[in-house]
């Protein structure tokens, strides 16, 4: 086995091979239903309680880091655990195992439904109503924790109004940045206590280089795409930018991706919402929705090539961020200014997601009273009945087909 020092990581007490890490992550990728919050429970049982690959304190520190970083929190957590266990190849193996099952399913769904008229299919209308319920539940849960006071609730409302007035990708970036600045200036958040010092296990020079690389990608990709008019570069730019800007939970990817792929006409709104709803019914990370989108594009790169490009691009920032921030996390987490900025960012993304719930999700799915009834029942099942999303999606699709919803 390669010496961890050769990967830039001092050796922990025990290590595993990347193949062993991938095997464990693949099991989680096949069985981890329920979204990012549920994933944290699956991970804790597998990595802390069952395998004892890390202690509870280190696990809690990793969870905290991944929750405040942009990107898919559960995938980032898997990357971090795999990295601490088997170096950078271990982080890659952990991501691959956790991501592969849902990515394959969503790609196959995209390919098999290519010739289906999704605009008139009743089951697709049911999937769109399920998406309304799932996103409404996400807004409710996020608002409870991220906007618990008047200041943060007001910030969220302002973000929602701004997005409804001018729903563009550029404005989403501006709102997230404004939330961070307003949080830093006006919100008061206590710093976290000193943690387990796991950040000392990674190389600060590598971390800084990777963060610089991410910044360069965000600057260079849009310029290169505009200058060359190359569609593959444009797709890469859209998905890298989305992966780097999703704060506050996996569902926030919805408005960012909608603006990136539906607005320019790469994919239709009905197909977009149908794929998003199906993504709720598979295990693993919600970000694998990108594979469905890439495979569904109306022009190349599409099919399997499009799925691989979109999937790799949207997850690339997660690797750069986790590997970049690990060496510095203990210092950052003790900064009250950093904690306040994150509070402002989280409040802003609640507003962005609420705007997306209104349009395009609500406006694209709710056409008559029966639609409202089905979506409301689905939401009640999720919130009050604690029904699993996979069951709600399946029942909603069946209801759409039986009642002939269009």
Legacy VTK file of the C-alpha trace (Angstrom):
# vtk DataFile Version 3.0
C-alpha trace
ASCII
DATASET POLYDATA
POINTS 406 float
0.000 0.000 0.000
1.281 3.474 -0.836
2.742 5.385 2.080
0.279 8.123 3.125
3.166 10.574 3.347
3.577 10.187 -0.445
0.029 11.495 -0.858
0.699 14.540 1.282
-1.098 13.045 4.308
0.618 12.004 7.547
-0.338 8.437 8.407
-3.316 8.035 10.767
-3.312 5.200 13.286
-4.877 2.850 10.720
-5.338 3.083 6.976
-7.287 1.280 4.278
-6.749 0.707 0.582
-8.736 2.852 -1.875
-10.486 -0.332 -3.060
-11.682 -1.106 0.469
-12.936 2.465 0.843
-14.768 2.204 -2.476
-16.428 -1.056 -1.442
-17.816 0.488 1.737
-18.936 3.628 -0.105
-20.617 1.531 -2.824
-22.704 -0.195 -0.174
-23.776 3.219 1.113
-24.496 4.396 -2.430
-26.870 1.475 -2.927
-28.734 1.853 0.364
-28.608 5.517 1.457
-32.108 6.777 0.694
-33.612 9.912 2.177
-31.397 12.827 1.176
-28.372 14.581 2.722
-29.596 14.654 6.322
-30.350 10.921 6.280
-26.978 10.286 4.641
-25.229 11.731 7.693
-26.912 9.092 9.831
-25.949 6.283 7.458
-22.363 7.525 7.394
-22.129 7.750 11.163
-23.369 4.212 11.642
-21.019 2.828 8.997
-17.839 4.807 9.542
-17.961 5.637 13.270
-20.001 2.912 14.974
-19.516 -0.138 12.752
-16.014 0.252 11.297
-14.515 2.740 13.783
-12.577 4.462 11.023
-12.802 7.733 12.976
-14.062 8.851 16.349
-17.268 10.784 17.026
-15.444 14.073 17.599
-13.603 13.947 14.281
-16.808 12.914 12.516
-18.651 15.898 14.010
-15.866 18.226 12.855
-16.027 16.841 9.325
-19.814 17.220 9.254
-19.513 20.848 10.385
-16.958 21.586 7.680
-19.018 20.015 4.910
-22.210 21.736 6.048
-20.686 25.206 5.624
-18.839 24.509 2.382
-20.744 25.016 -0.863
-21.561 21.816 -2.674
-23.114 18.435 -1.816
-22.534 18.000 1.923
-22.880 14.217 2.110
-20.615 13.640 -0.886
-18.054 16.039 0.550
-18.217 14.190 3.857
-17.545 10.907 2.076
-14.615 12.463 0.202
-13.167 13.798 3.463
-13.507 10.461 5.281
-12.033 8.564 2.342
-9.140 11.022 2.193
-8.342 10.658 5.891
-8.545 6.889 5.574
-6.677 6.248 2.313
-5.271 9.520 1.004
-6.442 11.416 -2.013
-7.130 8.214 -3.955
-9.296 7.160 -1.022
-11.309 10.363 -1.329
-11.838 9.693 -5.021
-12.810 6.072 -4.312
-15.312 7.132 -1.629
-16.988 9.527 -4.046
-17.088 7.007 -6.866
-18.677 4.279 -4.759
-21.301 6.575 -3.257
-22.162 8.256 -6.559
-22.097 5.442 -9.101
-25.440 3.682 -8.356
-27.699 6.727 -8.612
-25.725 8.182 -11.528
-26.206 4.960 -13.507
-29.945 4.812 -12.749
-30.547 8.446 -13.697
-28.506 8.147 -16.878
-30.480 5.066 -17.913
-33.760 6.855 -17.167
-32.653 9.738 -19.384
-31.623 7.438 -22.236
-34.726 5.219 -22.056
-37.123 8.170 -21.960
-35.540 10.033 -24.886
-38.459 9.347 -27.241
-41.187 9.757 -24.616
-43.341 12.890 -24.849
-42.920 14.024 -21.261
-45.058 17.109 -21.785
-48.270 15.037 -22.076
-47.522 12.030 -19.845
-49.689 11.860 -16.736
-47.003 10.135 -14.655
-44.605 12.980 -15.451
-47.144 15.497 -14.178
-47.291 13.421 -10.996
-43.504 13.574 -10.734
-43.646 17.361 -11.079
-46.185 17.549 -8.246
-43.906 15.372 -6.127
-41.106 17.856 -6.843
-43.320 20.653 -5.488
-43.806 18.714 -2.251
-40.154 17.740 -1.885
-38.881 21.286 -2.396
-41.582 22.726 -0.122
-40.440 20.344 2.614
-36.817 21.385 2.027
-37.748 25.066 2.320
-39.667 24.375 5.532
-36.838 22.429 7.156
-34.137 24.853 6.037
-36.122 27.888 7.171
-36.552 26.412 10.661
-32.801 26.190 11.192
-31.393 28.889 8.914
-33.893 31.739 9.417
-34.929 31.457 13.087
-34.972 35.213 13.763
-36.319 38.394 12.168
-32.985 39.471 10.692
-32.328 36.249 8.823
-35.976 35.834 7.826
-35.878 39.348 6.366
-32.717 38.522 4.458
-34.408 35.420 3.032
-37.486 37.404 1.946
-35.295 40.007 0.267
-33.426 37.271 -1.604
-36.722 35.707 -2.696
-38.112 39.006 -4.021
-34.902 39.760 -5.900
-34.896 36.324 -7.542
-38.545 36.616 -8.578
-37.896 40.006 -10.166
-34.787 38.946 -12.108
-34.183 35.159 -12.101
-30.705 34.996 -13.638
-27.561 33.003 -12.726
-25.609 36.229 -12.227
-28.155 37.492 -9.695
-28.011 34.197 -7.780
-24.267 34.644 -7.354
-24.779 38.263 -6.290
-27.428 37.274 -3.728
-25.184 34.620 -2.182
-22.305 37.101 -1.984
-24.570 39.787 -0.527
-25.848 37.330 2.083
-22.276 36.628 3.183
-21.424 40.329 3.419
-24.629 41.226 5.280
-24.160 38.297 7.648
-20.563 39.292 8.358
-21.602 42.924 8.964
-24.867 42.605 10.886
-25.270 39.070 12.289
-23.585 37.780 15.418
-22.545 34.130 15.497
-20.375 32.511 18.171
-17.222 30.798 16.914
-16.964 27.035 17.225
-14.765 25.589 19.967
-11.415 24.053 19.148
-11.853 20.695 17.443
-9.946 17.498 16.937
-7.151 19.024 14.837
-7.838 16.662 11.945
-6.852 19.515 9.630
-3.246 18.886 10.594
-3.395 15.642 8.579
-3.410 17.446 5.225
-0.825 19.589 3.468
-1.541 23.369 3.531
0.467 23.913 0.338
-1.652 21.410 -1.583
-4.802 22.868 -0.046
-3.943 26.416 -1.055
-3.049 25.308 -4.579
-6.389 23.539 -5.003
-8.368 26.557 -3.776
-6.476 28.775 -6.214
-7.233 26.261 -8.978
-10.954 26.466 -8.207
-10.853 30.250 -8.323
-9.075 30.162 -11.682
-11.628 27.711 -13.070
-14.483 30.011 -12.083
-12.758 32.910 -13.840
-11.375 31.186 -16.926
-14.171 28.774 -17.893
-16.857 31.398 -18.656
-14.373 33.453 -20.673
-13.202 30.422 -22.630
-16.780 29.304 -23.288
-17.772 32.773 -24.516
-14.707 33.250 -26.727
-14.801 29.825 -28.359
-18.582 29.250 -28.434
-17.717 25.651 -27.584
-20.733 23.820 -26.196
-18.692 21.362 -24.099
-16.886 24.259 -22.442
-20.215 25.994 -21.818
-21.618 22.845 -20.191
-18.492 22.448 -18.073
-18.671 26.082 -16.969
-22.369 25.831 -16.045
-21.951 22.710 -13.930
-18.668 23.735 -12.263
-20.214 27.083 -11.337
-23.296 25.351 -9.936
-21.223 22.897 -7.900
-19.209 25.761 -6.443
-22.194 27.909 -5.434
-24.724 25.539 -3.847
-24.909 26.636 -0.227
-27.375 25.324 2.314
-28.340 21.878 1.024
-28.663 19.739 -2.055
-32.075 21.099 -3.043
-30.554 24.534 -3.677
-29.004 22.987 -6.794
-32.452 23.132 -8.405
-32.730 26.888 -9.135
-29.071 27.131 -10.109
-29.295 24.241 -12.569
-32.639 25.433 -13.921
-31.144 28.782 -14.802
-28.068 27.077 -16.259
-29.733 24.496 -18.518
-33.426 25.345 -19.031
-33.086 29.078 -19.624
-30.642 28.659 -22.559
-32.834 25.883 -24.013
-30.499 22.933 -23.449
-33.377 20.925 -21.931
-37.133 21.452 -21.571
-38.751 22.422 -18.268
-41.003 19.337 -18.125
-38.083 16.978 -18.590
-36.026 18.921 -16.051
-38.674 18.645 -13.320
-39.393 14.985 -14.117
-35.717 14.100 -13.766
-35.424 16.075 -10.547
-38.338 14.184 -9.050
-36.899 10.798 -10.069
-33.641 11.847 -8.409
-35.560 11.899 -5.101
-36.392 8.214 -5.515
-32.856 6.860 -5.848
-30.221 6.437 -3.138
-27.049 8.467 -3.002
-26.395 12.165 -3.642
-28.968 14.452 -5.237
-26.210 15.999 -7.361
-26.312 12.921 -9.613
-29.301 14.717 -11.154
-26.531 16.261 -13.272
-26.046 12.893 -15.012
-29.709 12.891 -16.059
-29.402 16.420 -17.419
-26.193 15.754 -19.336
-27.663 12.630 -20.915
-30.863 14.524 -21.820
-29.363 17.516 -23.610
-30.968 18.153 -26.975
-27.581 18.593 -28.703
-24.078 17.170 -28.093
-22.490 16.634 -25.685
-25.396 14.419 -24.622
-26.056 10.758 -23.984
-23.410 8.959 -21.942
-20.733 11.524 -22.842
-22.964 14.360 -21.670
-23.788 12.513 -18.450
-20.102 11.962 -17.652
-19.179 15.563 -18.455
-21.985 17.081 -16.376
-21.393 14.699 -13.476
-17.647 15.292 -13.359
-18.019 19.057 -13.674
-20.613 19.471 -10.911
-18.623 17.383 -8.423
-15.184 18.826 -9.263
-15.561 21.807 -6.892
-16.405 19.405 -4.037
-12.989 17.752 -4.368
-11.135 21.053 -4.662
-12.991 22.534 -1.692
-12.645 19.556 0.657
-8.985 18.955 -0.129
-8.364 22.705 -0.126
-10.071 23.563 3.164
-9.055 20.534 5.270
-5.673 22.029 6.285
-7.261 25.297 7.407
-10.572 24.204 8.914
-9.557 24.319 12.581
-8.568 27.962 12.186
-11.645 28.958 10.182
-14.141 27.343 12.532
-12.912 29.482 15.423
-13.596 32.739 13.530
-16.807 34.532 14.563
-16.701 36.623 11.363
-16.661 33.464 9.250
-19.563 31.993 11.234
-21.608 35.191 10.762
-20.965 35.238 7.021
-22.130 31.635 6.742
-25.336 32.501 8.609
-26.042 35.252 6.084
-25.307 32.968 3.154
-27.621 30.274 4.487
-30.467 32.758 4.943
-30.006 33.995 1.377
-30.199 30.498 -0.086
-33.477 29.867 1.737
-34.872 32.834 -0.185
-33.426 31.555 -3.483
-35.011 28.142 -2.967
-38.340 29.698 -1.944
-38.355 31.721 -5.161
-37.695 28.529 -7.131
-40.596 26.848 -5.350
-42.880 29.617 -6.596
-41.453 29.583 -10.108
-40.530 27.495 -12.025
-41.522 24.552 -9.803
-44.945 25.679 -8.619
-45.887 27.566 -11.776
-44.791 24.627 -13.937
-46.742 21.975 -12.006
-49.822 23.527 -10.381
-52.451 24.144 -13.065
-55.774 23.303 -11.394
-57.271 22.449 -7.968
-56.576 18.721 -8.373
-52.858 19.466 -8.821
-52.907 21.490 -5.608
-54.626 18.652 -3.749
-52.107 16.024 -4.906
-49.107 18.248 -4.110
-50.553 19.138 -0.692
-51.188 15.506 0.208
-47.637 14.647 -0.863
-46.262 17.432 1.333
-48.342 16.301 4.315
-47.073 12.752 3.822
-43.464 13.999 3.849
-43.721 16.425 6.777
-46.395 14.980 9.051
-46.368 11.349 7.996
-42.571 11.134 7.630
-43.046 9.117 4.462
-39.838 8.355 2.554
-39.396 10.477 -0.592
-39.169 7.362 -2.777
-42.692 6.341 -1.719
-44.107 9.834 -2.223
-42.579 10.071 -5.700
-43.958 6.676 -6.697
-47.476 7.407 -5.431
-47.524 10.854 -7.037
-46.473 9.395 -10.392
-49.199 6.748 -10.108
-51.797 9.382 -9.202
-50.786 11.487 -12.175
-51.254 8.532 -14.511
-54.536 7.345 -13.001
-56.139 10.797 -12.927
-54.789 11.758 -16.328
-53.079 14.890 -15.046
-51.529 17.040 -17.769
LINES 1 407
406 0 1 2 3 4 5 6 7 8 9 10 11 12 13 14 15 16 17 18 19 20 21 22 23 24 25 26 27 28 29 30 31 32 33 34 35 36 37 38 39 40 41 42 43 44 45 46 47 48 49 50 51 52 53 54 55 56 57 58 59 60 61 62 63 64 65 66 67 68 69 70 71 72 73 74 75 76 77 78 79 80 81 82 83 84 85 86 87 88 89 90 91 92 93 94 95 96 97 98 99 100 101 102 103 104 105 106 107 108 109 110 111 112 113 114 115 116 117 118 119 120 121 122 123 124 125 126 127 128 129 130 131 132 133 134 135 136 137 138 139 140 141 142 143 144 145 146 147 148 149 150 151 152 153 154 155 156 157 158 159 160 161 162 163 164 165 166 167 168 169 170 171 172 173 174 175 176 177 178 179 180 181 182 183 184 185 186 187 188 189 190 191 192 193 194 195 196 197 198 199 200 201 202 203 204 205 206 207 208 209 210 211 212 213 214 215 216 217 218 219 220 221 222 223 224 225 226 227 228 229 230 231 232 233 234 235 236 237 238 239 240 241 242 243 244 245 246 247 248 249 250 251 252 253 254 255 256 257 258 259 260 261 262 263 264 265 266 267 268 269 270 271 272 273 274 275 276 277 278 279 280 281 282 283 284 285 286 287 288 289 290 291 292 293 294 295 296 297 298 299 300 301 302 303 304 305 306 307 308 309 310 311 312 313 314 315 316 317 318 319 320 321 322 323 324 325 326 327 328 329 330 331 332 333 334 335 336 337 338 339 340 341 342 343 344 345 346 347 348 349 350 351 352 353 354 355 356 357 358 359 360 361 362 363 364 365 366 367 368 369 370 371 372 373 374 375 376 377 378 379 380 381 382 383 384 385 386 387 388 389 390 391 392 393 394 395 396 397 398 399 400 401 402 403 404 405
